Amino acid sequence: MDSRTVALIRTTFKAVAAEDGGSEKLARSFYAILFTQYPQVRDFFPAALDAQRDRLVKAIAYCVDRLEDPDRLLPFLAQLGRDHRKYGVVAEHYAAVGQSLKSALEAYAGTELWTDEISRAWDEGITVIAETMITAADQETTPPVWTGTVIEHREVLRNLAIVRLALDQPIQYAAGQYMSVQIPSRPRMWRYLSPAIPANAAGELEFHIRGVTGGWVSPAMVGHTRVGEQWLIGSPLGGLGVPRNTRRKMLMVGCGTGIAPLRAQLMAMTARRSNPKVDLFVGGHYPCDLYDLDVLSQLACANKWLTVTPVTESDENPWWHFDSTEEPIDLPGLQPRQIGQIGKIVAGHGNWDDRDVQIVGSPSMVQTTKFRLMAAGTPTGNIRHDPLF
Ligand SMILES: Cc1cc2nc3c(=O)[nH]c(=O)nc-3n(C[C@H](O)[C@H](O)[C@H](O)COP(=O)(O)OP(=O)(O)OC[C@H]3O[C@@H](n4cnc5c(N)ncnc54)[C@H](O)[C@@H]3O)c2cc1C
């Protein structure tokens, strides 16, 4: 795609989505056109579309921002295509989505902005996206979806659970990747979760799940999961992971359940003969939020290349927290706990300009930490994180 085509796509999208409430209007219009003109695709989507709308616009923005970087965009689209096999989508569904998106954009751009050249630019962009996804899906030989039986569900915090599953067949993924998951009580509401352990031949998976207040799915995963129920799992996604022959030192920053894909990578690294130095900062609001310190302490004690520093915003547990066994504050192998905002603490330790950096957590935590590190001198190109949608 040439730079003029990319510029035309970007300009129209920004003009439409940047307007006050523009993203919401675009998404509403897109779904209205799609379901009216192609009613057969309605069943692929959940009944309530509020969370879906937000994700759609963020996903388009993510692609639009990377149109000039095919080395990153095309593998992402290929993964998405493989993942979309779980819906049973075929080429005609991609055409329906592409046409509806174009119609919605045209309606909001207005006749002044929407020219024939812009229309052709969008055709080209949509074709690249659809063809990359369709080709990757067609070439894939793994199952479109795996079934996992819940074998353990443990609430480790008031609003955070560890769920272990046994899959019907093993799934191959790189430690650090994530996958879409559907639970029986929330049909068609797929949500991304990151395995907290590396892939294994027995097909065991472990997820760490925080219940988001007001969320459709995560509170049910945390509060109502029963041993024996069956979850559906889509193809692995994402580009986090440790390069095979890396000598470059690493910095990992994780908050809350963001620790899951990082500890999966650390566990995978323990099986390698040599590893670069890794600094892991693990954050939470209160000391009691650091639910996985036992495992991190064991990893740090057994591996000299790993330094783990706990960070909390508050020095004290909240008044409602009660633990008769008392907090294990000084676990072996860990650095002393730091108090403060995690991005600020990490950036205060140096500019990390010689490191491969991974940041995992809520969208706001990722953005703030990235900003702090960049301000401290970490090159932007060295910082990796998952898409924030
Ligand atoms: C790449 C990736 C990996 C992920 N891995 C994990 C994981 O391992 N464990 C895990 O618990 N979650 C993980 N998530 C988040 C998860 O996919 C859901 O987004 C989250 O559980 C909320 O789903 P929900 O249906 O409960 O909320 P929704 O009904 O989708 O959203 C309800 C409201 O909550 C807001 N919201 C959604 N997510 C968050 C959040 N993280 N923080 C603050 N507000 C939010 C939404 O903007 C919306 O306003 C991951 C997300 C991504 C993108």
The ligand as an SDF file (V2000), in Angstrom:
LIG
                    3D

 53 58  0  0  0  0  0  0  0  0999 V2000
   -4.4410   -8.7990   25.2570 C   0  0  0  0  0  0  0  0  0  0  0  0
   -5.3260   -8.8940   26.4750 C   0  0  0  0  0  0  0  0  0  0  0  0
   -5.0580   -9.8450   27.4540 C   0  0  0  0  0  0  0  0  0  0  0  0
   -5.8540   -9.9110   28.6010 C   0  0  0  0  0  0  0  0  0  0  0  0
   -5.5560  -10.8420   29.5760 N   0  0  0  0  0  0  0  0  0  0  0  0
   -6.2930  -10.8450   30.7190 C   0  0  0  0  0  0  0  0  0  0  0  0
   -5.9820  -11.7700   31.7850 C   0  0  0  0  0  0  0  0  0  0  0  0
   -5.0620  -12.5990   31.7000 O   0  0  0  0  0  0  0  0  0  0  0  0
   -6.7340  -11.7110   32.9140 N   0  0  0  0  0  0  0  0  0  0  0  0
   -7.7790  -10.8150   33.0500 C   0  0  0  0  0  0  0  0  0  0  0  0
   -8.4160  -10.8100   34.0960 O   0  0  0  0  0  0  0  0  0  0  0  0
   -8.1060   -9.9680   32.0420 N   0  0  0  0  0  0  0  0  0  0  0  0
   -7.4090   -9.9600   30.8960 C   0  0  0  0  0  0  0  0  0  0  0  0
   -7.7460   -9.0810   29.8890 N   0  0  0  0  0  0  0  0  0  0  0  0
   -8.9640   -8.2560   30.0320 C   0  0  0  0  0  0  0  0  0  0  0  0
  -10.1960   -9.0890   29.6040 C   0  0  0  0  0  0  0  0  0  0  0  0
  -10.0440   -9.5270   28.2750 O   0  0  0  0  0  0  0  0  0  0  0  0
  -11.5130   -8.2830   29.6740 C   0  0  0  0  0  0  0  0  0  0  0  0
  -11.3700   -7.1180   28.9030 O   0  0  0  0  0  0  0  0  0  0  0  0
  -11.8640   -7.9150   31.0940 C   0  0  0  0  0  0  0  0  0  0  0  0
  -11.9550   -9.0890   31.8640 O   0  0  0  0  0  0  0  0  0  0  0  0
  -13.2190   -7.1760   31.1380 C   0  0  0  0  0  0  0  0  0  0  0  0
  -14.2180   -7.9700   30.5570 O   0  0  0  0  0  0  0  0  0  0  0  0
  -15.7190   -7.7950   31.0130 P   0  0  0  0  0  0  0  0  0  0  0  0
  -16.5810   -8.5100   30.0290 O   0  0  0  0  0  0  0  0  0  0  0  0
  -15.8800   -8.1320   32.4370 O   0  0  0  0  0  0  0  0  0  0  0  0
  -15.9540   -6.2150   30.8680 O   0  0  0  0  0  0  0  0  0  0  0  0
  -16.7100   -5.4830   29.6460 P   0  0  0  0  0  0  0  0  0  0  0  0
  -18.1680   -5.7480   29.7840 O   0  0  0  0  0  0  0  0  0  0  0  0
  -16.0440   -5.8570   28.3750 O   0  0  0  0  0  0  0  0  0  0  0  0
  -16.3620   -3.9690   29.9750 O   0  0  0  0  0  0  0  0  0  0  0  0
  -17.0100   -3.2740   31.0480 C   0  0  0  0  0  0  0  0  0  0  0  0
  -16.3100   -1.9670   31.3110 C   0  0  0  0  0  0  0  0  0  0  0  0
  -15.0330   -2.2070   31.9480 O   0  0  0  0  0  0  0  0  0  0  0  0
  -13.9930   -1.5650   31.2190 C   0  0  0  0  0  0  0  0  0  0  0  0
  -12.8120   -2.4500   31.2670 N   0  0  0  0  0  0  0  0  0  0  0  0
  -12.6170   -3.5620   30.5300 C   0  0  0  0  0  0  0  0  0  0  0  0
  -11.4360   -4.1230   30.8530 N   0  0  0  0  0  0  0  0  0  0  0  0
  -10.8790   -3.3570   31.8160 C   0  0  0  0  0  0  0  0  0  0  0  0
   -9.6670   -3.4190   32.5390 C   0  0  0  0  0  0  0  0  0  0  0  0
   -8.7540   -4.3920   32.3360 N   0  0  0  0  0  0  0  0  0  0  0  0
   -9.4410   -2.4570   33.4510 N   0  0  0  0  0  0  0  0  0  0  0  0
  -10.3290   -1.4660   33.6500 C   0  0  0  0  0  0  0  0  0  0  0  0
  -11.4970   -1.3490   33.0020 N   0  0  0  0  0  0  0  0  0  0  0  0
  -11.7810   -2.2790   32.0780 C   0  0  0  0  0  0  0  0  0  0  0  0
  -14.5440   -1.4230   29.8010 C   0  0  0  0  0  0  0  0  0  0  0  0
  -13.9170   -0.3300   29.1160 O   0  0  0  0  0  0  0  0  0  0  0  0
  -16.0130   -1.1620   30.0430 C   0  0  0  0  0  0  0  0  0  0  0  0
  -16.2490    0.1790   30.3160 O   0  0  0  0  0  0  0  0  0  0  0  0
   -6.9520   -9.0210   28.7480 C   0  0  0  0  0  0  0  0  0  0  0  0
   -7.2370   -8.0880   27.7370 C   0  0  0  0  0  0  0  0  0  0  0  0
   -6.4310   -8.0030   26.6240 C   0  0  0  0  0  0  0  0  0  0  0  0
   -6.7250   -6.9790   25.5680 C   0  0  0  0  0  0  0  0  0  0  0  0
  1  2  1  0
  2  3  1  0
  2 52  2  0
  3  4  2  0
  4  5  1  0
  4 50  1  0
  5  6  2  0
  6  7  1  0
  6 13  1  0
  7  8  2  0
  7  9  1  0
  9 10  1  0
 10 11  2  0
 10 12  1  0
 12 13  2  0
 13 14  1  0
 14 15  1  0
 14 50  1  0
 15 16  1  0
 16 17  1  0
 16 18  1  0
 18 19  1  0
 18 20  1  0
 20 21  1  0
 20 22  1  0
 22 23  1  0
 23 24  1  0
 24 25  2  0
 24 26  1  0
 24 27  1  0
 27 28  1  0
 28 29  2  0
 28 30  1  0
 28 31  1  0
 31 32  1  0
 32 33  1  0
 33 34  1  0
 33 48  1  0
 34 35  1  0
 35 36  1  0
 35 46  1  0
 36 37  1  0
 36 45  1  0
 37 38  2  0
 38 39  1  0
 39 40  1  0
 39 45  2  0
 40 41  1  0
 40 42  2  0
 42 43  1  0
 43 44  2  0
 44 45  1  0
 46 47  1  0
 46 48  1  0
 48 49  1  0
 50 51  2  0
 51 52  1  0
 52 53  1  0
M  END
$$$$
